[in-house]
Amino acid sequence: MTTEDTRTYDVVVIGAGPIGENLADRTTAASLSTVIVESELVGGECSWWAC
């Protein structure tokens, strides 16, 4: 059984590193519906390994 969930967003942010998180914060503050797509670590590597 397969269900398909379709949603519409104003902004799609690809990558949840520091810049992606900042962009998502600003777009949601501007009342835009926003989704982040990330396959690795949210916050980027520096948040986890202090590079």
PDB file of all heavy atoms in Angstrom:
ATOM      1  N   MET A   1       0.843  -1.170   0.000  1.00  0.00           N
ATOM      2  CA  MET A   1       0.000   0.000   0.000  1.00  0.00           C
ATOM      3  C   MET A   1       0.892   1.238   0.000  1.00  0.00           C
ATOM      4  O   MET A   1       1.780   1.378   0.810  1.00  0.00           O
ATOM      5  CB  MET A   1      -0.890  -0.029   1.233  1.00  0.00           C
ATOM      6  CG  MET A   1      -1.838   1.098   1.315  1.00  0.00           C
ATOM      7  SD  MET A   1      -2.972   0.690   2.657  1.00  0.00           S
ATOM      8  CE  MET A   1      -3.584   2.235   3.057  1.00  0.00           C
ATOM      9  N   THR A   2       0.638   2.136  -0.901  1.00  0.00           N
ATOM     10  CA  THR A   2       1.421   3.353  -1.027  1.00  0.00           C
ATOM     11  C   THR A   2       0.524   4.561  -0.870  1.00  0.00           C
ATOM     12  O   THR A   2      -0.534   4.636  -1.465  1.00  0.00           O
ATOM     13  CB  THR A   2       2.108   3.414  -2.410  1.00  0.00           C
ATOM     14  OG1 THR A   2       2.849   2.225  -2.603  1.00  0.00           O
ATOM     15  CG2 THR A   2       3.034   4.593  -2.499  1.00  0.00           C
ATOM     16  N   THR A   3       0.972   5.488  -0.051  1.00  0.00           N
ATOM     17  CA  THR A   3       0.256   6.754   0.078  1.00  0.00           C
ATOM     18  C   THR A   3       1.195   7.859  -0.358  1.00  0.00           C
ATOM     19  O   THR A   3       2.384   7.824  -0.092  1.00  0.00           O
ATOM     20  CB  THR A   3      -0.206   7.021   1.521  1.00  0.00           C
ATOM     21  OG1 THR A   3       0.934   7.058   2.364  1.00  0.00           O
ATOM     22  CG2 THR A   3      -1.182   5.961   1.977  1.00  0.00           C
ATOM     23  N   GLU A   4       0.642   8.827  -1.041  1.00  0.00           N
ATOM     24  CA  GLU A   4       1.442   9.937  -1.518  1.00  0.00           C
ATOM     25  C   GLU A   4       1.019  11.192  -0.780  1.00  0.00           C
ATOM     26  O   GLU A   4      -0.155  11.558  -0.778  1.00  0.00           O
ATOM     27  CB  GLU A   4       1.248  10.111  -3.017  1.00  0.00           C
ATOM     28  CG  GLU A   4       2.176  11.126  -3.620  1.00  0.00           C
ATOM     29  CD  GLU A   4       2.063  11.168  -5.130  1.00  0.00           C
ATOM     30  OE1 GLU A   4       2.043  10.106  -5.745  1.00  0.00           O
ATOM     31  OE2 GLU A   4       1.977  12.281  -5.659  1.00  0.00           O
ATOM     32  N   ASP A   5       1.973  11.835  -0.136  1.00  0.00           N
ATOM     33  CA  ASP A   5       1.717  13.055   0.615  1.00  0.00           C
ATOM     34  C   ASP A   5       2.330  14.214  -0.157  1.00  0.00           C
ATOM     35  O   ASP A   5       3.536  14.297  -0.299  1.00  0.00           O
ATOM     36  CB  ASP A   5       2.330  12.951   2.006  1.00  0.00           C
ATOM     37  CG  ASP A   5       1.934  14.098   2.899  1.00  0.00           C
ATOM     38  OD1 ASP A   5       0.986  14.829   2.566  1.00  0.00           O
ATOM     39  OD2 ASP A   5       2.575  14.267   3.941  1.00  0.00           O
ATOM     40  N   THR A   6       1.508  15.087  -0.674  1.00  0.00           N
ATOM     41  CA  THR A   6       1.973  16.214  -1.465  1.00  0.00           C
ATOM     42  C   THR A   6       1.746  17.500  -0.699  1.00  0.00           C
ATOM     43  O   THR A   6       0.643  17.759  -0.219  1.00  0.00           O
ATOM     44  CB  THR A   6       1.236  16.282  -2.812  1.00  0.00           C
ATOM     45  OG1 THR A   6       1.406  15.041  -3.490  1.00  0.00           O
ATOM     46  CG2 THR A   6       1.765  17.397  -3.673  1.00  0.00           C
ATOM     47  N   ARG A   7       2.794  18.289  -0.597  1.00  0.00           N
ATOM     48  CA  ARG A   7       2.699  19.574   0.082  1.00  0.00           C
ATOM     49  C   ARG A   7       3.312  20.646  -0.805  1.00  0.00           C
ATOM     50  O   ARG A   7       4.187  20.370  -1.612  1.00  0.00           O
ATOM     51  CB  ARG A   7       3.433  19.540   1.414  1.00  0.00           C
ATOM     52  CG  ARG A   7       2.819  18.547   2.369  1.00  0.00           C
ATOM     53  CD  ARG A   7       3.533  18.544   3.668  1.00  0.00           C
ATOM     54  NE  ARG A   7       3.018  17.468   4.489  1.00  0.00           N
ATOM     55  CZ  ARG A   7       3.377  17.253   5.724  1.00  0.00           C
ATOM     56  NH1 ARG A   7       4.262  18.036   6.297  1.00  0.00           N
ATOM     57  NH2 ARG A   7       2.868  16.259   6.412  1.00  0.00           N
ATOM     58  N   THR A   8       2.885  21.862  -0.615  1.00  0.00           N
ATOM     59  CA  THR A   8       3.400  22.992  -1.367  1.00  0.00           C
ATOM     60  C   THR A   8       4.070  23.964  -0.401  1.00  0.00           C
ATOM     61  O   THR A   8       3.516  24.277   0.655  1.00  0.00           O
ATOM     62  CB  THR A   8       2.257  23.707  -2.112  1.00  0.00           C
ATOM     63  OG1 THR A   8       1.611  22.770  -2.974  1.00  0.00           O
ATOM     64  CG2 THR A   8       2.781  24.867  -2.934  1.00  0.00           C
ATOM     65  N   TYR A   9       5.277  24.413  -0.761  1.00  0.00           N
ATOM     66  CA  TYR A   9       6.030  25.356   0.059  1.00  0.00           C
ATOM     67  C   TYR A   9       6.405  26.572  -0.773  1.00  0.00           C
ATOM     68  O   TYR A   9       6.572  26.469  -1.985  1.00  0.00           O
ATOM     69  CB  TYR A   9       7.314  24.706   0.597  1.00  0.00           C
ATOM     70  CG  TYR A   9       7.046  23.559   1.532  1.00  0.00           C
ATOM     71  CD1 TYR A   9       7.012  22.244   1.079  1.00  0.00           C
ATOM     72  CD2 TYR A   9       6.821  23.790   2.875  1.00  0.00           C
ATOM     73  CE1 TYR A   9       6.756  21.192   1.940  1.00  0.00           C
ATOM     74  CE2 TYR A   9       6.567  22.746   3.750  1.00  0.00           C
ATOM     75  CZ  TYR A   9       6.542  21.449   3.273  1.00  0.00           C
ATOM     76  OH  TYR A   9       6.289  20.422   4.126  1.00  0.00           O
ATOM     77  N   ASP A  10       6.583  27.695  -0.107  1.00  0.00           N
ATOM     78  CA  ASP A  10       7.059  28.897  -0.789  1.00  0.00           C
ATOM     79  C   ASP A  10       8.555  28.795  -1.076  1.00  0.00           C
ATOM     80  O   ASP A  10       9.024  29.262  -2.112  1.00  0.00           O
ATOM     81  CB  ASP A  10       6.802  30.142   0.070  1.00  0.00           C
ATOM     82  CG  ASP A  10       5.320  30.410   0.280  1.00  0.00           C
ATOM     83  OD1 ASP A  10       4.554  30.316  -0.698  1.00  0.00           O
ATOM     84  OD2 ASP A  10       4.939  30.711   1.422  1.00  0.00           O
ATOM     85  N   VAL A  11       9.312  28.201  -0.146  1.00  0.00           N
ATOM     86  CA  VAL A  11      10.765  28.131  -0.255  1.00  0.00           C
ATOM     87  C   VAL A  11      11.230  26.720   0.076  1.00  0.00           C
ATOM     88  O   VAL A  11      10.793  26.137   1.063  1.00  0.00           O
ATOM     89  CB  VAL A  11      11.443  29.128   0.720  1.00  0.00           C
ATOM     90  CG1 VAL A  11      12.959  29.038   0.633  1.00  0.00           C
ATOM     91  CG2 VAL A  11      10.976  30.544   0.457  1.00  0.00           C
ATOM     92  N   VAL A  12      12.133  26.193  -0.746  1.00  0.00           N
ATOM     93  CA  VAL A  12      12.801  24.922  -0.464  1.00  0.00           C
ATOM     94  C   VAL A  12      14.284  25.232  -0.303  1.00  0.00           C
ATOM     95  O   VAL A  12      14.932  25.725  -1.219  1.00  0.00           O
ATOM     96  CB  VAL A  12      12.598  23.894  -1.598  1.00  0.00           C
ATOM     97  CG1 VAL A  12      13.380  22.613  -1.299  1.00  0.00           C
ATOM     98  CG2 VAL A  12      11.130  23.588  -1.788  1.00  0.00           C
ATOM     99  N   VAL A  13      14.829  24.962   0.887  1.00  0.00           N
ATOM    100  CA  VAL A  13      16.237  25.200   1.166  1.00  0.00           C
ATOM    101  C   VAL A  13      16.961  23.866   1.035  1.00  0.00           C
ATOM    102  O   VAL A  13      16.625  22.904   1.715  1.00  0.00           O
ATOM    103  CB  VAL A  13      16.438  25.786   2.585  1.00  0.00           C
ATOM    104  CG1 VAL A  13      17.914  25.993   2.880  1.00  0.00           C
ATOM    105  CG2 VAL A  13      15.660  27.075   2.747  1.00  0.00           C
ATOM    106  N   ILE A  14      17.950  23.830   0.151  1.00  0.00           N
ATOM    107  CA  ILE A  14      18.734  22.612  -0.044  1.00  0.00           C
ATOM    108  C   ILE A  14      20.026  22.765   0.735  1.00  0.00           C
ATOM    109  O   ILE A  14      20.870  23.592   0.409  1.00  0.00           O
ATOM    110  CB  ILE A  14      19.001  22.358  -1.537  1.00  0.00           C
ATOM    111  CG1 ILE A  14      17.674  22.212  -2.265  1.00  0.00           C
ATOM    112  CG2 ILE A  14      19.868  21.118  -1.722  1.00  0.00           C
ATOM    113  CD1 ILE A  14      17.784  22.111  -3.754  1.00  0.00           C
ATOM    114  N   GLY A  15      20.155  21.978   1.787  1.00  0.00           N
ATOM    115  CA  GLY A  15      21.328  22.033   2.652  1.00  0.00           C
ATOM    116  C   GLY A  15      21.018  22.758   3.945  1.00  0.00           C
ATOM    117  O   GLY A  15      20.549  23.892   3.937  1.00  0.00           O
ATOM    118  N   ALA A  16      21.252  22.079   5.058  1.00  0.00           N
ATOM    119  CA  ALA A  16      20.931  22.651   6.364  1.00  0.00           C
ATOM    120  C   ALA A  16      22.191  23.026   7.133  1.00  0.00           C
ATOM    121  O   ALA A  16      22.252  22.896   8.344  1.00  0.00           O
ATOM    122  CB  ALA A  16      20.081  21.684   7.172  1.00  0.00           C
ATOM    123  N   GLY A  17      23.199  23.489   6.405  1.00  0.00           N
ATOM    124  CA  GLY A  17      24.385  24.032   7.064  1.00  0.00           C
ATOM    125  C   GLY A  17      24.048  25.392   7.646  1.00  0.00           C
ATOM    126  O   GLY A  17      22.885  25.815   7.671  1.00  0.00           O
ATOM    127  N   PRO A  18      25.053  26.121   8.120  1.00  0.00           N
ATOM    128  CA  PRO A  18      24.804  27.420   8.741  1.00  0.00           C
ATOM    129  C   PRO A  18      24.030  28.382   7.831  1.00  0.00           C
ATOM    130  O   PRO A  18      23.123  29.068   8.298  1.00  0.00           O
ATOM    131  CB  PRO A  18      26.207  27.950   9.038  1.00  0.00           C
ATOM    132  CG  PRO A  18      27.045  26.722   9.163  1.00  0.00           C
ATOM    133  CD  PRO A  18      26.466  25.737   8.195  1.00  0.00           C
ATOM    134  N   ILE A  19      24.351  28.431   6.558  1.00  0.00           N
ATOM    135  CA  ILE A  19      23.665  29.349   5.646  1.00  0.00           C
ATOM    136  C   ILE A  19      22.228  28.896   5.410  1.00  0.00           C
ATOM    137  O   ILE A  19      21.303  29.710   5.399  1.00  0.00           O
ATOM    138  CB  ILE A  19      24.434  29.473   4.322  1.00  0.00           C
ATOM    139  CG1 ILE A  19      25.783  30.132   4.590  1.00  0.00           C
ATOM    140  CG2 ILE A  19      23.638  30.262   3.297  1.00  0.00           C
ATOM    141  CD1 ILE A  19      26.734  30.125   3.438  1.00  0.00           C
ATOM    142  N   GLY A  20      22.020  27.597   5.232  1.00  0.00           N
ATOM    143  CA  GLY A  20      20.674  27.078   5.023  1.00  0.00           C
ATOM    144  C   GLY A  20      19.772  27.322   6.216  1.00  0.00           C
ATOM    145  O   GLY A  20      18.602  27.688   6.071  1.00  0.00           O
ATOM    146  N   GLU A  21      20.328  27.118   7.413  1.00  0.00           N
ATOM    147  CA  GLU A  21      19.539  27.381   8.621  1.00  0.00           C
ATOM    148  C   GLU A  21      19.183  28.868   8.728  1.00  0.00           C
ATOM    149  O   GLU A  21      18.063  29.213   9.095  1.00  0.00           O
ATOM    150  CB  GLU A  21      20.315  26.961   9.868  1.00  0.00           C
ATOM    151  CG  GLU A  21      20.384  25.473  10.058  1.00  0.00           C
ATOM    152  CD  GLU A  21      21.052  25.113  11.366  1.00  0.00           C
ATOM    153  OE1 GLU A  21      22.159  25.604  11.631  1.00  0.00           O
ATOM    154  OE2 GLU A  21      20.437  24.341  12.124  1.00  0.00           O
ATOM    155  N   ASN A  22      20.122  29.738   8.407  1.00  0.00           N
ATOM    156  CA  ASN A  22      19.879  31.180   8.448  1.00  0.00           C
ATOM    157  C   ASN A  22      18.806  31.562   7.438  1.00  0.00           C
ATOM    158  O   ASN A  22      17.894  32.337   7.751  1.00  0.00           O
ATOM    159  CB  ASN A  22      21.185  31.927   8.168  1.00  0.00           C
ATOM    160  CG  ASN A  22      21.064  33.415   8.420  1.00  0.00           C
ATOM    161  OD1 ASN A  22      20.110  33.895   8.997  1.00  0.00           O
ATOM    162  ND2 ASN A  22      22.062  34.159   7.966  1.00  0.00           N
ATOM    163  N   LEU A  23      18.897  31.025   6.238  1.00  0.00           N
ATOM    164  CA  LEU A  23      17.904  31.311   5.206  1.00  0.00           C
ATOM    165  C   LEU A  23      16.513  30.837   5.635  1.00  0.00           C
ATOM    166  O   LEU A  23      15.534  31.562   5.498  1.00  0.00           O
ATOM    167  CB  LEU A  23      18.295  30.650   3.888  1.00  0.00           C
ATOM    168  CG  LEU A  23      17.298  30.798   2.749  1.00  0.00           C
ATOM    169  CD1 LEU A  23      17.118  32.260   2.379  1.00  0.00           C
ATOM    170  CD2 LEU A  23      17.746  29.994   1.551  1.00  0.00           C
ATOM    171  N   ALA A  24      16.433  29.631   6.177  1.00  0.00           N
ATOM    172  CA  ALA A  24      15.141  29.099   6.626  1.00  0.00           C
ATOM    173  C   ALA A  24      14.562  29.960   7.750  1.00  0.00           C
ATOM    174  O   ALA A  24      13.356  30.218   7.783  1.00  0.00           O
ATOM    175  CB  ALA A  24      15.298  27.659   7.080  1.00  0.00           C
ATOM    176  N   ASP A  25      15.409  30.428   8.652  1.00  0.00           N
ATOM    177  CA  ASP A  25      14.947  31.295   9.735  1.00  0.00           C
ATOM    178  C   ASP A  25      14.377  32.599   9.183  1.00  0.00           C
ATOM    179  O   ASP A  25      13.314  33.047   9.601  1.00  0.00           O
ATOM    180  CB  ASP A  25      16.101  31.582  10.693  1.00  0.00           C
ATOM    181  CG  ASP A  25      15.671  32.444  11.870  1.00  0.00           C
ATOM    182  OD1 ASP A  25      14.672  32.080  12.531  1.00  0.00           O
ATOM    183  OD2 ASP A  25      16.327  33.468  12.123  1.00  0.00           O
ATOM    184  N   ARG A  26      15.067  33.190   8.221  1.00  0.00           N
ATOM    185  CA  ARG A  26      14.617  34.472   7.659  1.00  0.00           C
ATOM    186  C   ARG A  26      13.340  34.317   6.838  1.00  0.00           C
ATOM    187  O   ARG A  26      12.473  35.187   6.872  1.00  0.00           O
ATOM    188  CB  ARG A  26      15.715  35.093   6.815  1.00  0.00           C
ATOM    189  CG  ARG A  26      16.861  35.602   7.651  1.00  0.00           C
ATOM    190  CD  ARG A  26      18.017  36.077   6.791  1.00  0.00           C
ATOM    191  NE  ARG A  26      19.121  36.473   7.615  1.00  0.00           N
ATOM    192  CZ  ARG A  26      19.524  37.734   7.763  1.00  0.00           C
ATOM    193  NH1 ARG A  26      18.882  38.710   7.159  1.00  0.00           N
ATOM    194  NH2 ARG A  26      20.550  38.011   8.521  1.00  0.00           N
ATOM    195  N   THR A  27      13.217  33.218   6.093  1.00  0.00           N
ATOM    196  CA  THR A  27      12.018  33.042   5.275  1.00  0.00           C
ATOM    197  C   THR A  27      10.799  32.732   6.144  1.00  0.00           C
ATOM    198  O   THR A  27       9.703  33.213   5.855  1.00  0.00           O
ATOM    199  CB  THR A  27      12.210  31.959   4.195  1.00  0.00           C
ATOM    200  OG1 THR A  27      12.583  30.725   4.807  1.00  0.00           O
ATOM    201  CG2 THR A  27      13.265  32.366   3.183  1.00  0.00           C
ATOM    202  N   THR A  28      10.982  31.966   7.210  1.00  0.00           N
ATOM    203  CA  THR A  28       9.843  31.722   8.098  1.00  0.00           C
ATOM    204  C   THR A  28       9.468  32.992   8.859  1.00  0.00           C
ATOM    205  O   THR A  28       8.293  33.230   9.128  1.00  0.00           O
ATOM    206  CB  THR A  28      10.102  30.572   9.082  1.00  0.00           C
ATOM    207  OG1 THR A  28      11.292  30.838   9.827  1.00  0.00           O
ATOM    208  CG2 THR A  28      10.236  29.248   8.363  1.00  0.00           C
ATOM    209  N   ALA A  29      10.455  33.824   9.191  1.00  0.00           N
ATOM    210  CA  ALA A  29      10.164  35.101   9.849  1.00  0.00           C
ATOM    211  C   ALA A  29       9.369  36.021   8.921  1.00  0.00           C
ATOM    212  O   ALA A  29       8.609  36.872   9.389  1.00  0.00           O
ATOM    213  CB  ALA A  29      11.453  35.787  10.285  1.00  0.00           C
ATOM    214  N   ALA A  30       9.547  35.822   7.614  1.00  0.00           N
ATOM    215  CA  ALA A  30       8.804  36.612   6.625  1.00  0.00           C
ATOM    216  C   ALA A  30       7.475  35.953   6.273  1.00  0.00           C
ATOM    217  O   ALA A  30       6.847  36.303   5.280  1.00  0.00           O
ATOM    218  CB  ALA A  30       9.643  36.792   5.370  1.00  0.00           C
ATOM    219  N   SER A  31       7.046  34.986   7.080  1.00  0.00           N
ATOM    220  CA  SER A  31       5.775  34.273   6.918  1.00  0.00           C
ATOM    221  C   SER A  31       5.693  33.463   5.629  1.00  0.00           C
ATOM    222  O   SER A  31       4.608  33.285   5.072  1.00  0.00           O
ATOM    223  CB  SER A  31       4.593  35.244   6.998  1.00  0.00           C
ATOM    224  OG  SER A  31       4.561  35.860   8.262  1.00  0.00           O
ATOM    225  N   LEU A  32       6.847  32.973   5.157  1.00  0.00           N
ATOM    226  CA  LEU A  32       6.864  32.074   4.000  1.00  0.00           C
ATOM    227  C   LEU A  32       6.955  30.640   4.509  1.00  0.00           C
ATOM    228  O   LEU A  32       7.714  30.355   5.447  1.00  0.00           O
ATOM    229  CB  LEU A  32       8.069  32.380   3.102  1.00  0.00           C
ATOM    230  CG  LEU A  32       8.080  33.760   2.463  1.00  0.00           C
ATOM    231  CD1 LEU A  32       9.423  34.017   1.791  1.00  0.00           C
ATOM    232  CD2 LEU A  32       6.955  33.885   1.451  1.00  0.00           C
ATOM    233  N   SER A  33       6.184  29.743   3.911  1.00  0.00           N
ATOM    234  CA  SER A  33       6.285  28.343   4.314  1.00  0.00           C
ATOM    235  C   SER A  33       7.593  27.805   3.750  1.00  0.00           C
ATOM    236  O   SER A  33       7.931  28.006   2.588  1.00  0.00           O
ATOM    237  CB  SER A  33       5.096  27.539   3.810  1.00  0.00           C
ATOM    238  OG  SER A  33       5.026  27.566   2.401  1.00  0.00           O
ATOM    239  N   THR A  34       8.377  27.138   4.608  1.00  0.00           N
ATOM    240  CA  THR A  34       9.740  26.755   4.262  1.00  0.00           C
ATOM    241  C   THR A  34       9.998  25.308   4.659  1.00  0.00           C
ATOM    242  O   THR A  34       9.557  24.862   5.714  1.00  0.00           O
ATOM    243  CB  THR A  34      10.747  27.671   4.993  1.00  0.00           C
ATOM    244  OG1 THR A  34      10.439  29.026   4.688  1.00  0.00           O
ATOM    245  CG2 THR A  34      12.174  27.380   4.587  1.00  0.00           C
ATOM    246  N   VAL A  35      10.741  24.599   3.815  1.00  0.00           N
ATOM    247  CA  VAL A  35      11.175  23.246   4.135  1.00  0.00           C
ATOM    248  C   VAL A  35      12.671  23.159   3.845  1.00  0.00           C
ATOM    249  O   VAL A  35      13.174  23.785   2.915  1.00  0.00           O
ATOM    250  CB  VAL A  35      10.379  22.185   3.328  1.00  0.00           C
ATOM    251  CG1 VAL A  35      10.621  22.302   1.850  1.00  0.00           C
ATOM    252  CG2 VAL A  35      10.700  20.779   3.817  1.00  0.00           C
ATOM    253  N   ILE A  36      13.395  22.419   4.696  1.00  0.00           N
ATOM    254  CA  ILE A  36      14.832  22.184   4.490  1.00  0.00           C
ATOM    255  C   ILE A  36      15.017  20.739   4.059  1.00  0.00           C
ATOM    256  O   ILE A  36      14.448  19.827   4.657  1.00  0.00           O
ATOM    257  CB  ILE A  36      15.637  22.439   5.774  1.00  0.00           C
ATOM    258  CG1 ILE A  36      15.527  23.892   6.213  1.00  0.00           C
ATOM    259  CG2 ILE A  36      17.096  22.054   5.578  1.00  0.00           C
ATOM    260  CD1 ILE A  36      16.241  24.193   7.511  1.00  0.00           C
ATOM    261  N   VAL A  37      15.851  20.539   3.032  1.00  0.00           N
ATOM    262  CA  VAL A  37      16.204  19.203   2.566  1.00  0.00           C
ATOM    263  C   VAL A  37      17.677  18.982   2.899  1.00  0.00           C
ATOM    264  O   VAL A  37      18.538  19.754   2.471  1.00  0.00           O
ATOM    265  CB  VAL A  37      15.975  19.060   1.042  1.00  0.00           C
ATOM    266  CG1 VAL A  37      16.394  17.683   0.569  1.00  0.00           C
ATOM    267  CG2 VAL A  37      14.535  19.357   0.693  1.00  0.00           C
ATOM    268  N   GLU A  38      17.974  17.957   3.690  1.00  0.00           N
ATOM    269  CA  GLU A  38      19.345  17.681   4.118  1.00  0.00           C
ATOM    270  C   GLU A  38      19.547  16.179   4.233  1.00  0.00           C
ATOM    271  O   GLU A  38      18.719  15.493   4.819  1.00  0.00           O
ATOM    272  CB  GLU A  38      19.615  18.355   5.463  1.00  0.00           C
ATOM    273  CG  GLU A  38      20.958  18.063   6.065  1.00  0.00           C
ATOM    274  CD  GLU A  38      22.116  18.497   5.192  1.00  0.00           C
ATOM    275  OE1 GLU A  38      22.304  19.692   4.974  1.00  0.00           O
ATOM    276  OE2 GLU A  38      22.842  17.595   4.723  1.00  0.00           O
ATOM    277  N   SER A  39      20.635  15.691   3.680  1.00  0.00           N
ATOM    278  CA  SER A  39      20.913  14.251   3.763  1.00  0.00           C
ATOM    279  C   SER A  39      21.972  13.925   4.806  1.00  0.00           C
ATOM    280  O   SER A  39      22.202  12.768   5.122  1.00  0.00           O
ATOM    281  CB  SER A  39      21.374  13.723   2.405  1.00  0.00           C
ATOM    282  OG  SER A  39      22.620  14.297   2.055  1.00  0.00           O
ATOM    283  N   GLU A  40      22.606  14.933   5.350  1.00  0.00           N
ATOM    284  CA  GLU A  40      23.673  14.716   6.327  1.00  0.00           C
ATOM    285  C   GLU A  40      23.309  15.341   7.668  1.00  0.00           C
ATOM    286  O   GLU A  40      22.218  15.142   8.155  1.00  0.00           O
ATOM    287  CB  GLU A  40      24.995  15.297   5.789  1.00  0.00           C
ATOM    288  CG  GLU A  40      25.504  14.610   4.532  1.00  0.00           C
ATOM    289  CD  GLU A  40      25.940  13.167   4.732  1.00  0.00           C
ATOM    290  OE1 GLU A  40      26.429  12.834   5.833  1.00  0.00           O
ATOM    291  OE2 GLU A  40      25.802  12.387   3.789  1.00  0.00           O
ATOM    292  N   LEU A  41      24.200  16.148   8.209  1.00  0.00           N
ATOM    293  CA  LEU A  41      24.019  16.724   9.538  1.00  0.00           C
ATOM    294  C   LEU A  41      23.373  18.107   9.470  1.00  0.00           C
ATOM    295  O   LEU A  41      23.893  18.998   8.798  1.00  0.00           O
ATOM    296  CB  LEU A  41      25.371  16.846  10.246  1.00  0.00           C
ATOM    297  CG  LEU A  41      26.111  15.531  10.480  1.00  0.00           C
ATOM    298  CD1 LEU A  41      27.516  15.800  10.991  1.00  0.00           C
ATOM    299  CD2 LEU A  41      25.349  14.684  11.477  1.00  0.00           C
ATOM    300  N   VAL A  42      22.274  18.271  10.173  1.00  0.00           N
ATOM    301  CA  VAL A  42      21.645  19.586  10.258  1.00  0.00           C
ATOM    302  C   VAL A  42      22.576  20.486  11.071  1.00  0.00           C
ATOM    303  O   VAL A  42      23.036  20.115  12.135  1.00  0.00           O
ATOM    304  CB  VAL A  42      20.262  19.498  10.923  1.00  0.00           C
ATOM    305  CG1 VAL A  42      19.690  20.873  11.162  1.00  0.00           C
ATOM    306  CG2 VAL A  42      19.332  18.659  10.057  1.00  0.00           C
ATOM    307  N   GLY A  43      22.871  21.652  10.539  1.00  0.00           N
ATOM    308  CA  GLY A  43      23.806  22.574  11.191  1.00  0.00           C
ATOM    309  C   GLY A  43      25.176  22.540  10.556  1.00  0.00           C
ATOM    310  O   GLY A  43      26.022  23.356  10.846  1.00  0.00           O
ATOM    311  N   GLY A  44      25.405  21.577   9.661  1.00  0.00           N
ATOM    312  CA  GLY A  44      26.709  21.467   9.012  1.00  0.00           C
ATOM    313  C   GLY A  44      27.723  20.774   9.889  1.00  0.00           C
ATOM    314  O   GLY A  44      27.485  20.475  11.046  1.00  0.00           O
ATOM    315  N   GLU A  45      28.856  20.495   9.325  1.00  0.00           N
ATOM    316  CA  GLU A  45      29.896  19.765  10.043  1.00  0.00           C
ATOM    317  C   GLU A  45      30.477  20.545  11.206  1.00  0.00           C
ATOM    318  O   GLU A  45      30.830  19.982  12.228  1.00  0.00           O
ATOM    319  CB  GLU A  45      31.014  19.370   9.080  1.00  0.00           C
ATOM    320  CG  GLU A  45      30.573  18.355   8.058  1.00  0.00           C
ATOM    321  CD  GLU A  45      31.673  17.968   7.096  1.00  0.00           C
ATOM    322  OE1 GLU A  45      32.794  18.516   7.209  1.00  0.00           O
ATOM    323  OE2 GLU A  45      31.419  17.123   6.244  1.00  0.00           O
ATOM    324  N   CYS A  46      30.611  21.856  11.049  1.00  0.00           N
ATOM    325  CA  CYS A  46      31.254  22.659  12.104  1.00  0.00           C
ATOM    326  C   CYS A  46      30.483  22.613  13.420  1.00  0.00           C
ATOM    327  O   CYS A  46      31.083  22.654  14.487  1.00  0.00           O
ATOM    328  CB  CYS A  46      31.424  24.087  11.636  1.00  0.00           C
ATOM    329  SG  CYS A  46      32.663  24.253  10.335  1.00  0.00           S
ATOM    330  N   SER A  47      29.167  22.515  13.324  1.00  0.00           N
ATOM    331  CA  SER A  47      28.372  22.421  14.553  1.00  0.00           C
ATOM    332  C   SER A  47      28.648  21.126  15.314  1.00  0.00           C
ATOM    333  O   SER A  47      28.474  21.052  16.526  1.00  0.00           O
ATOM    334  CB  SER A  47      26.885  22.508  14.214  1.00  0.00           C
ATOM    335  OG  SER A  47      26.593  23.751  13.626  1.00  0.00           O
ATOM    336  N   TRP A  48      29.080  20.103  14.600  1.00  0.00           N
ATOM    337  CA  TRP A  48      29.301  18.791  15.209  1.00  0.00           C
ATOM    338  C   TRP A  48      30.773  18.533  15.533  1.00  0.00           C
ATOM    339  O   TRP A  48      31.085  17.897  16.526  1.00  0.00           O
ATOM    340  CB  TRP A  48      28.790  17.696  14.278  1.00  0.00           C
ATOM    341  CG  TRP A  48      27.299  17.772  14.099  1.00  0.00           C
ATOM    342  CD1 TRP A  48      26.613  18.494  13.147  1.00  0.00           C
ATOM    343  CD2 TRP A  48      26.321  17.147  14.902  1.00  0.00           C
ATOM    344  NE1 TRP A  48      25.270  18.376  13.291  1.00  0.00           N
ATOM    345  CE2 TRP A  48      25.052  17.505  14.396  1.00  0.00           C
ATOM    346  CE3 TRP A  48      26.341  16.325  15.984  1.00  0.00           C
ATOM    347  CZ2 TRP A  48      23.867  17.083  14.927  1.00  0.00           C
ATOM    348  CZ3 TRP A  48      25.137  15.893  16.503  1.00  0.00           C
ATOM    349  CH2 TRP A  48      23.935  16.274  15.979  1.00  0.00           C
ATOM    350  N   TRP A  49      31.688  18.978  14.673  1.00  0.00           N
ATOM    351  CA  TRP A  49      33.104  18.636  14.849  1.00  0.00           C
ATOM    352  C   TRP A  49      33.988  19.857  15.056  1.00  0.00           C
ATOM    353  O   TRP A  49      35.199  19.759  15.045  1.00  0.00           O
ATOM    354  CB  TRP A  49      33.601  17.844  13.640  1.00  0.00           C
ATOM    355  CG  TRP A  49      32.951  16.504  13.588  1.00  0.00           C
ATOM    356  CD1 TRP A  49      33.068  15.508  14.508  1.00  0.00           C
ATOM    357  CD2 TRP A  49      32.066  16.011  12.588  1.00  0.00           C
ATOM    358  NE1 TRP A  49      32.317  14.422  14.162  1.00  0.00           N
ATOM    359  CE2 TRP A  49      31.694  14.716  12.970  1.00  0.00           C
ATOM    360  CE3 TRP A  49      31.561  16.534  11.420  1.00  0.00           C
ATOM    361  CZ2 TRP A  49      30.826  13.936  12.197  1.00  0.00           C
ATOM    362  CZ3 TRP A  49      30.712  15.747  10.666  1.00  0.00           C
ATOM    363  CH2 TRP A  49      30.357  14.473  11.068  1.00  0.00           C
ATOM    364  N   ALA A  50      33.398  21.017  15.238  1.00  0.00           N
ATOM    365  CA  ALA A  50      34.122  22.255  15.550  1.00  0.00           C
ATOM    366  C   ALA A  50      35.282  22.509  14.597  1.00  0.00           C
ATOM    367  O   ALA A  50      36.407  22.738  14.995  1.00  0.00           O
ATOM    368  CB  ALA A  50      34.601  22.233  17.000  1.00  0.00           C
ATOM    369  N   CYS A  51      34.982  22.494  13.305  1.00  0.00           N
ATOM    370  CA  CYS A  51      36.026  22.805  12.324  1.00  0.00           C
ATOM    371  C   CYS A  51      36.170  24.287  12.199  1.00  0.00           C
ATOM    372  O   CYS A  51      36.955  24.977  12.444  1.00  0.00           O
ATOM    373  CB  CYS A  51      35.722  22.233  10.953  1.00  0.00           C
ATOM    374  SG  CYS A  51      34.139  22.686  10.249  1.00  0.00           S
TER     375      CYS A  51
END
